[in-house]
Amino acid sequence: MSMEFQDDREAGRLLAVEDGTTVGHIAYFVLADAPHALVAVHTIVEQGHEGRGIAGGLVKTFYGIAAAEGVPVVPLCPYAASWAAKHPDEAPEPAAEVVSAAKAQLAAARDAR
């Protein structure tokens, strides 16, 4: 089966697509203020597709996108944070002020709902 990852920036989702079907995604947002980071909020693998490395592939791809854009990743998602801790060579730790800014933006978005 063919797995591809598609960045739907407008929707704030990195999709894992297999044979035309979305089998997982990372929900994320872009930190509004400089230094503009990609902030992973939640990683989901659809039921029946677990245990195949899809979540890890999503997170690895997410870090690759951030690296290509020259921005850090803030892994607020527990899975992404766990993956980053296991792969420090692929997942540089973001600066503390970037993490604080990401948490503040996420809290403000939740409060606005």
KEMI-690806 format. One record per residue (C-alpha): residue number from 1; residue in three letters; chain; x, y, z. Coordinates in nm, 2 decimals. Example, Ala and Ser with C-alpha at 12.3 -4.5 7.8 and 13.67 -1.06 7.14 Angstrom:
+-----+--------+--------+--------+--------+--------+
! num ! residu ! chaine !      x !      y !      z !
+-----+--------+--------+--------+--------+--------+
!   1 !    ALA !      A !   1.23 !  -0.45 !   0.78 !
!   2 !    SER !      A !   1.37 !  -0.11 !   0.71 !
+-----+--------+--------+--------+--------+--------+
% end
This chain:
+-----+--------+--------+--------+--------+--------+
! num ! residu ! chaine !      x !      y !      z !
+-----+--------+--------+--------+--------+--------+
!   1 !    MET !      A !   0.00 !   0.00 !   0.00 !
!   2 !    SER !      A !   0.11 !   0.35 !  -0.08 !
!   3 !    MET !      A !   0.14 !   0.60 !   0.21 !
!   4 !    GLU !      A !   0.18 !   0.97 !   0.14 !
!   5 !    PHE !      A !   0.17 !   1.27 !   0.37 !
!   6 !    GLN !      A !  -0.01 !   1.59 !   0.27 !
!   7 !    ASP !      A !   0.02 !   1.92 !   0.44 !
!   8 !    ASP !      A !  -0.32 !   2.09 !   0.45 !
!   9 !    ARG !      A !  -0.19 !   2.42 !   0.60 !
!  10 !    GLU !      A !  -0.53 !   2.60 !   0.57 !
!  11 !    ALA !      A !  -0.70 !   2.33 !   0.78 !
!  12 !    GLY !      A !  -0.40 !   2.29 !   1.02 !
!  13 !    ARG !      A !  -0.36 !   1.92 !   0.94 !
!  14 !    LEU !      A !  -0.08 !   1.70 !   0.82 !
!  15 !    LEU !      A !  -0.26 !   1.41 !   0.66 !
!  16 !    ALA !      A !  -0.14 !   1.04 !   0.62 !
!  17 !    VAL !      A !  -0.32 !   0.92 !   0.31 !
!  18 !    GLU !      A !  -0.31 !   0.56 !   0.20 !
!  19 !    ASP !      A !  -0.46 !   0.47 !  -0.14 !
!  20 !    GLY !      A !  -0.68 !   0.78 !  -0.13 !
!  21 !    THR !      A !  -0.81 !   0.73 !   0.22 !
!  22 !    THR !      A !  -0.70 !   0.95 !   0.52 !
!  23 !    VAL !      A !  -0.57 !   0.71 !   0.78 !
!  24 !    GLY !      A !  -0.43 !   0.96 !   1.03 !
!  25 !    HIS !      A !  -0.34 !   1.32 !   1.09 !
!  26 !    ILE !      A !  -0.16 !   1.57 !   1.31 !
!  27 !    ALA !      A !  -0.37 !   1.87 !   1.41 !
!  28 !    TYR !      A !  -0.14 !   2.17 !   1.43 !
!  29 !    PHE !      A !  -0.12 !   2.55 !   1.40 !
!  30 !    VAL !      A !   0.15 !   2.80 !   1.30 !
!  31 !    LEU !      A !   0.27 !   3.02 !   1.58 !
!  32 !    ALA !      A !   0.15 !   3.37 !   1.49 !
!  33 !    ASP !      A !   0.44 !   3.57 !   1.62 !
!  34 !    ALA !      A !   0.81 !   3.53 !   1.53 !
!  35 !    PRO !      A !   0.99 !   3.30 !   1.54 !
!  36 !    HIS !      A !   0.70 !   3.12 !   1.37 !
!  37 !    ALA !      A !   0.69 !   2.76 !   1.48 !
!  38 !    LEU !      A !   0.48 !   2.47 !   1.38 !
!  39 !    VAL !      A !   0.29 !   2.35 !   1.69 !
!  40 !    ALA !      A !   0.17 !   1.99 !   1.70 !
!  41 !    VAL !      A !  -0.15 !   1.97 !   1.91 !
!  42 !    HIS !      A !  -0.28 !   1.62 !   1.85 !
!  43 !    THR !      A !  -0.18 !   1.31 !   1.65 !
!  44 !    ILE !      A !  -0.46 !   1.07 !   1.55 !
!  45 !    VAL !      A !  -0.45 !   0.74 !   1.37 !
!  46 !    GLU !      A !  -0.79 !   0.61 !   1.25 !
!  47 !    GLN !      A !  -0.93 !   0.30 !   1.40 !
!  48 !    GLY !      A !  -0.81 !  -0.02 !   1.23 !
!  49 !    HIS !      A !  -0.48 !   0.15 !   1.12 !
!  50 !    GLU !      A !  -0.30 !   0.15 !   1.45 !
!  51 !    GLY !      A !   0.03 !  -0.02 !   1.51 !
!  52 !    ARG !      A !   0.17 !   0.03 !   1.16 !
!  53 !    GLY !      A !   0.40 !   0.33 !   1.22 !
!  54 !    ILE !      A !   0.16 !   0.59 !   1.08 !
!  55 !    ALA !      A !   0.18 !   0.82 !   1.38 !
!  56 !    GLY !      A !   0.56 !   0.80 !   1.38 !
!  57 !    GLY !      A !   0.57 !   0.87 !   1.01 !
!  58 !    LEU !      A !   0.34 !   1.17 !   1.06 !
!  59 !    VAL !      A !   0.56 !   1.32 !   1.33 !
!  60 !    LYS !      A !   0.88 !   1.26 !   1.14 !
!  61 !    THR !      A !   0.73 !   1.42 !   0.83 !
!  62 !    PHE !      A !   0.61 !   1.72 !   1.04 !
!  63 !    TYR !      A !   0.96 !   1.77 !   1.17 !
!  64 !    GLY !      A !   1.09 !   1.75 !   0.82 !
!  65 !    ILE !      A !   0.85 !   2.02 !   0.70 !
!  66 !    ALA !      A !   0.95 !   2.25 !   0.98 !
!  67 !    ALA !      A !   1.32 !   2.19 !   0.91 !
!  68 !    ALA !      A !   1.26 !   2.27 !   0.54 !
!  69 !    GLU !      A !   1.09 !   2.60 !   0.64 !
!  70 !    GLY !      A !   1.36 !   2.68 !   0.90 !
!  71 !    VAL !      A !   1.12 !   2.69 !   1.19 !
!  72 !    PRO !      A !   1.11 !   2.49 !   1.52 !
!  73 !    VAL !      A !   0.84 !   2.24 !   1.62 !
!  74 !    VAL !      A !   0.67 !   2.27 !   1.95 !
!  75 !    PRO !      A !   0.53 !   1.92 !   2.03 !
!  76 !    LEU !      A !   0.24 !   2.00 !   2.26 !
!  77 !    CYS !      A !   0.08 !   1.67 !   2.15 !
!  78 !    PRO !      A !   0.19 !   1.39 !   2.40 !
!  79 !    TYR !      A !   0.27 !   1.15 !   2.12 !
!  80 !    ALA !      A !   0.48 !   1.40 !   1.92 !
!  81 !    ALA !      A !   0.66 !   1.50 !   2.24 !
!  82 !    SER !      A !   0.74 !   1.13 !   2.32 !
!  83 !    TRP !      A !   0.86 !   1.07 !   1.96 !
!  84 !    ALA !      A !   1.08 !   1.38 !   1.98 !
!  85 !    ALA !      A !   1.24 !   1.26 !   2.31 !
!  86 !    LYS !      A !   1.32 !   0.93 !   2.14 !
!  87 !    HIS !      A !   1.46 !   1.10 !   1.82 !
!  88 !    PRO !      A !   1.66 !   1.40 !   1.94 !
!  89 !    ASP !      A !   1.88 !   1.39 !   1.63 !
!  90 !    GLU !      A !   1.57 !   1.45 !   1.41 !
!  91 !    ALA !      A !   1.37 !   1.66 !   1.66 !
!  92 !    PRO !      A !   1.56 !   1.96 !   1.80 !
!  93 !    GLU !      A !   1.42 !   2.10 !   2.12 !
!  94 !    PRO !      A !   1.25 !   2.44 !   2.08 !
!  95 !    ALA !      A !   1.35 !   2.74 !   2.28 !
!  96 !    ALA !      A !   1.16 !   2.78 !   2.61 !
!  97 !    GLU !      A !   1.01 !   3.12 !   2.49 !
!  98 !    VAL !      A !   0.88 !   2.96 !   2.18 !
!  99 !    VAL !      A !   0.71 !   2.69 !   2.38 !
! 100 !    SER !      A !   0.56 !   2.95 !   2.61 !
! 101 !    ALA !      A !   0.43 !   3.15 !   2.31 !
! 102 !    ALA !      A !   0.28 !   2.84 !   2.16 !
! 103 !    LYS !      A !   0.10 !   2.75 !   2.49 !
! 104 !    ALA !      A !  -0.03 !   3.10 !   2.52 !
! 105 !    GLN !      A !  -0.17 !   3.10 !   2.16 !
! 106 !    LEU !      A !  -0.33 !   2.76 !   2.21 !
! 107 !    ALA !      A !  -0.49 !   2.88 !   2.54 !
! 108 !    ALA !      A !  -0.62 !   3.20 !   2.37 !
! 109 !    ALA !      A !  -0.77 !   3.00 !   2.09 !
! 110 !    ARG !      A !  -0.95 !   2.77 !   2.33 !
! 111 !    ASP !      A !  -1.08 !   3.06 !   2.54 !
! 112 !    ALA !      A !  -1.21 !   3.23 !   2.22 !
! 113 !    ARG !      A !  -1.44 !   2.93 !   2.16 !
+-----+--------+--------+--------+--------+--------+
% end
